[in-house]
Amino acid sequence: MNLLNSSLAIAVISSIFASTSIVIAAEPAEPAKAQPAKEAVKAPEADYTILKVDGSEIKKSDVLNVWKSLFPEGETPDFDGFDDKIRQNVLRGVASERLVKLAAEKAKFAESAEVKAKMAQIHDKLISQSFLESTIAKNVSDADVKAAYEVEVKKLSATKEAHARHILVASKEEALKVKKRINGGEDFAKVAKELSSDKGSGANGGDLGFFTADRMVPEFSKAAFALKVGKISEPVQSQFGWHIIKLEELRDQKAPSFDELKGKIRDDLRNKAVRKYIDELLNKSSIQYFDKTGKQMEFSTKEAEKPAQ
């Protein structure tokens, strides 16, 4: 197990970045100059010792492994393209982790029964995770991700979004008075600013922006999506009070681009693949369950349903 990939090193580096005014995702301070078209492709850099911490060597490859762990898969920027101040922030985090490791070794902490038990657990977990990642999750192809995206797009295109305004008051009587004023020609936004108890939207003329039905309480959504564009609702009661709603616009929900969703979709597909594999293992394996007296108990390989809220 490479201890440089520990959460301690990442936490130290993250805290260093949090305290600096330099943004980690910023462009390099000195952008690389354009290379002549005929110049040969640069050969991969040979690994070398980048740090010596109290005599303990740390390789450049170790630092790059920690660097990669700070970013989503496939989105790691070039470490060498950053200003030396940024690189040294990372190196300080790695050096700090190594110093803690050396201190623990000097105290012979690794020889304690507690640490040995935890290391055994980490060892088993690492093997299991690596196996699942390399043999199950990695089987999710780009074609699988694209197909799942198309399914998601179809779902979204069948979903409507409403753009509405509302005025929230405490009673039906107040709501009827609000509706009368608007029907009498007063500007909806002006009345919302004056009377709505929803101060957040009220300050914006009651504007709620675009939303799907599932984002609002059922009574509100039912009324809003039943309106014709430009029309005003009758008083609608919800847990928050009484609403007068104006529908400004109705449209099909806009689907995010493939690039925006592909990372999440790939993770979802990998998780499903792993879950399926584990379920298959459980179903074909012999698992015996005993109480403290040694009596064999019934054991279910199916996950219990969550209780209703």
C-alpha positions in Angstrom: 0.0 0.0 0.0 1.4 3.4 -1.0 1.0 5.6 2.0 1.5 8.7 -0.1 -2.0 8.2 -1.3 -3.4 8.5 2.2 -6.2 10.9 3.1 -3.7 12.7 5.4 -1.6 13.9 2.5 -4.6 15.0 0.6 -6.1 16.8 3.6 -2.8 18.6 4.2 -2.6 19.7 0.6 -6.2 20.7 0.5 -5.8 22.8 3.6 -2.8 24.5 2.1 -4.7 25.4 -1.1 -7.6 26.7 1.0 -5.4 29.2 2.7 -3.8 30.5 -0.4 -5.1 33.1 -2.8 -3.8 31.1 -5.8 -6.6 29.0 -7.3 -5.5 25.5 -8.1 -7.5 25.4 -11.3 -6.0 28.6 -12.6 -3.9 28.7 -15.8 -0.2 28.3 -15.3 1.6 31.5 -14.5 3.8 31.1 -17.6 1.9 29.4 -20.4 4.0 27.1 -22.6 5.1 28.7 -25.8 3.8 27.2 -29.1 6.2 24.6 -30.5 7.3 24.4 -34.1 5.1 22.0 -36.0 8.0 19.7 -37.0 9.4 19.3 -33.4 9.4 15.7 -32.2 7.0 14.7 -29.4 8.7 15.0 -26.0 9.6 11.6 -24.5 8.1 10.7 -21.1 10.1 12.0 -18.2 12.1 9.5 -16.3 11.2 9.1 -12.6 13.5 10.7 -10.1 13.8 11.6 -6.5 12.1 15.0 -6.1 12.3 15.2 -2.3 14.4 13.9 0.6 12.7 14.2 3.9 15.1 13.4 6.8 16.9 11.1 4.4 13.7 9.4 3.2 13.3 9.6 -0.6 10.1 10.6 -2.4 9.9 10.0 -6.1 8.2 12.3 -8.6 5.8 9.5 -9.5 4.6 9.4 -5.8 3.9 13.1 -5.9 2.0 12.8 -9.2 -0.1 10.0 -7.7 -1.2 12.3 -4.9 -1.8 15.2 -7.4 -4.1 13.0 -9.5 -6.1 12.0 -6.4 -7.1 15.7 -5.9 -9.1 15.8 -9.2 -11.9 13.9 -10.9 -10.8 11.1 -13.1 -9.5 12.3 -16.5 -9.5 16.0 -15.4 -6.0 16.2 -13.8 -4.1 19.2 -15.0 -0.3 19.1 -15.8 1.5 19.3 -12.5 4.6 20.8 -14.2 2.5 23.5 -15.9 1.9 25.2 -12.7 3.9 27.9 -11.0 6.6 26.7 -8.6 4.8 28.1 -5.6 1.8 25.9 -6.4 4.1 22.9 -6.9 5.7 23.5 -3.6 2.4 23.7 -1.8 1.7 20.2 -3.0 5.2 19.1 -2.1 4.8 20.5 1.5 1.7 18.3 1.9 3.5 15.2 0.7 6.5 16.0 2.9 4.2 16.5 5.9 2.6 13.2 5.4 6.0 11.5 5.1 7.2 13.2 8.3 4.2 11.9 10.2 4.9 8.4 8.8 8.5 8.6 9.9 7.5 9.7 13.4 5.0 6.8 13.7 7.7 4.4 12.6 10.2 5.8 15.1 7.6 5.3 17.9 7.1 1.7 16.6 3.4 2.5 16.4 2.9 0.0 13.5 3.7 -2.8 15.9 0.6 -2.2 18.1 -2.2 -4.7 17.9 -4.7 -2.0 17.1 -2.8 -0.8 14.1 -2.1 -4.3 12.8 -5.9 -5.0 13.0 -6.7 -1.8 11.1 -4.0 -2.6 8.5 -5.5 -6.0 7.9 -8.9 -4.5 7.4 -7.4 -1.9 5.0 -5.5 -4.7 3.2 -8.7 -6.7 2.6 -10.7 -3.7 1.6 -8.0 -2.5 -0.9 -7.9 -6.0 -2.5 -11.7 -6.1 -2.8 -12.0 -2.6 -4.2 -9.2 -3.0 -6.7 -10.7 -6.3 -7.9 -14.1 -4.7 -8.4 -12.6 -1.6 -10.1 -10.4 -3.6 -12.5 -12.7 -6.5 -13.4 -16.3 -5.2 -13.0 -16.5 -1.4 -13.0 -14.0 -1.0 -15.8 -16.2 -3.1 -18.1 -18.5 -0.1 -18.5 -17.7 1.1 -22.1 -18.1 4.5 -23.7 -20.9 3.0 -25.8 -22.7 2.1 -22.5 -22.4 5.6 -21.2 -23.6 7.1 -24.5 -26.6 4.8 -24.6 -27.5 5.6 -21.0 -27.2 9.3 -21.8 -29.7 9.0 -24.7 -32.2 7.3 -22.3 -31.8 10.1 -19.8 -32.3 12.8 -22.5 -35.6 11.2 -23.5 -36.7 11.2 -19.9 -35.8 14.9 -19.6 -37.4 15.9 -22.9 -40.7 14.5 -21.7 -40.5 16.6 -18.6 -42.0 20.2 -18.5 -40.5 23.2 -16.8 -42.7 26.1 -15.6 -41.6 29.7 -15.1 -44.0 31.2 -12.6 -44.4 34.0 -10.1 -46.4 33.8 -6.9 -47.7 36.0 -4.0 -47.9 34.2 -0.7 -50.3 35.4 2.0 -51.7 34.0 5.3 -55.4 33.5 4.4 -57.8 32.8 1.6 -59.4 36.2 2.2 -56.1 38.0 1.6 -55.4 35.9 -1.5 -58.8 36.9 -3.0 -58.0 40.5 -2.3 -54.6 40.1 -4.1 -56.3 38.4 -7.1 -58.9 41.3 -7.3 -56.1 43.9 -7.4 -54.3 42.1 -10.2 -57.5 41.5 -12.2 -58.1 45.2 -11.7 -54.9 45.9 -13.7 -52.2 46.2 -11.1 -48.8 44.8 -11.9 -48.3 41.3 -10.5 -44.6 42.0 -9.7 -45.4 45.2 -7.9 -48.1 43.6 -5.7 -45.7 40.7 -4.9 -43.1 43.1 -3.7 -45.7 44.8 -1.5 -47.6 41.9 0.0 -45.8 38.6 -0.4 -44.7 36.9 2.8 -42.1 35.0 0.7 -39.5 37.7 1.0 -37.0 35.9 -1.2 -39.1 35.7 -4.3 -41.2 38.8 -3.3 -38.1 41.0 -3.7 -38.0 39.8 -7.3 -41.6 40.4 -8.0 -42.6 36.9 -6.9 -40.4 35.4 -9.6 -39.6 31.7 -8.9 -37.6 31.1 -12.1 -38.0 27.7 -14.0 -38.8 24.6 -12.0 -40.1 21.1 -12.6 -43.2 19.8 -10.8 -41.2 17.6 -8.3 -39.4 20.7 -7.0 -42.5 22.3 -5.5 -45.1 21.1 -3.0 -47.8 19.1 -4.9 -50.6 21.6 -4.4 -48.5 24.4 -5.9 -47.2 22.3 -8.8 -50.7 21.0 -9.7 -52.1 24.6 -9.9 -49.1 26.1 -11.7 -48.8 23.5 -14.4 -52.6 23.6 -15.0 -52.5 27.3 -15.9 -52.3 28.7 -19.4 -49.3 31.1 -20.0 -50.1 34.6 -18.7 -53.0 33.5 -16.6 -53.5 33.9 -12.9 -54.6 31.1 -10.5 -57.4 31.0 -8.0 -56.1 31.0 -4.3 -54.1 27.8 -3.8 -53.4 26.5 -0.2 -50.2 24.8 0.8 -48.4 24.1 4.0 -46.8 27.6 3.6 -50.1 29.6 3.3 -52.2 30.8 0.4 -50.7 31.5 -3.1 -51.8 33.5 -6.1 -49.7 32.1 -9.1 -49.0 33.5 -12.5 -47.6 31.3 -15.2 -45.0 33.1 -17.3 -43.7 30.3 -19.5 -43.9 26.6 -20.0 -41.2 24.6 -21.8 -39.6 21.2 -22.3 -36.8 20.6 -19.7 -33.4 21.3 -21.3 -31.1 18.3 -21.2 -27.5 18.8 -20.0 -24.9 18.1 -22.7 -23.2 14.7 -22.9 -20.0 16.1 -21.5 -21.8 17.5 -18.5 -23.4 14.2 -17.6 -20.9 11.5 -18.8 -18.9 11.4 -15.5 -22.0 10.9 -13.4 -23.5 8.4 -15.8 -20.3 6.4 -15.9 -20.2 6.3 -12.1 -23.8 5.3 -11.9 -23.3 2.4 -14.4 -20.2 1.2 -12.6 -22.0 1.2 -9.3 -24.9 -0.7 -10.8 -22.5 -3.3 -12.3 -20.7 -3.7 -9.0 -24.1 -4.1 -7.2 -25.3 -6.7 -9.7 -22.0 -8.7 -9.3 -22.3 -8.6 -5.5 -25.9 -9.7 -5.6 -25.0 -12.6 -7.9 -22.3 -13.6 -5.4 -24.7 -13.5 -2.5 -27.3 -15.5 -4.3 -25.0 -18.4 -5.3 -23.0 -18.6 -2.1 -23.6 -20.5 1.1 -23.9 -18.1 4.0 -24.9 -19.3 7.5 -26.0 -16.9 10.3 -25.9 -17.8 14.0 -27.1 -16.2 17.2 -24.9 -16.0 20.3 -26.0 -19.5 21.5 -24.9 -21.1 18.2 -28.4 -21.5 16.9 -28.6 -21.1 13.1 -30.9 -18.2 12.1 -32.6 -17.4 8.8 -30.4 -15.2 6.6 -31.7 -13.2 3.6 -29.3 -12.2 0.8 -31.7 -9.5 -0.3 -31.4 -6.0 1.1 -34.2 -5.0 3.5 -36.6 -2.4 2.2 -36.3 1.0 3.8 -39.2 1.8 6.1 -41.8 4.3 4.8 -41.2 7.9 6.0 
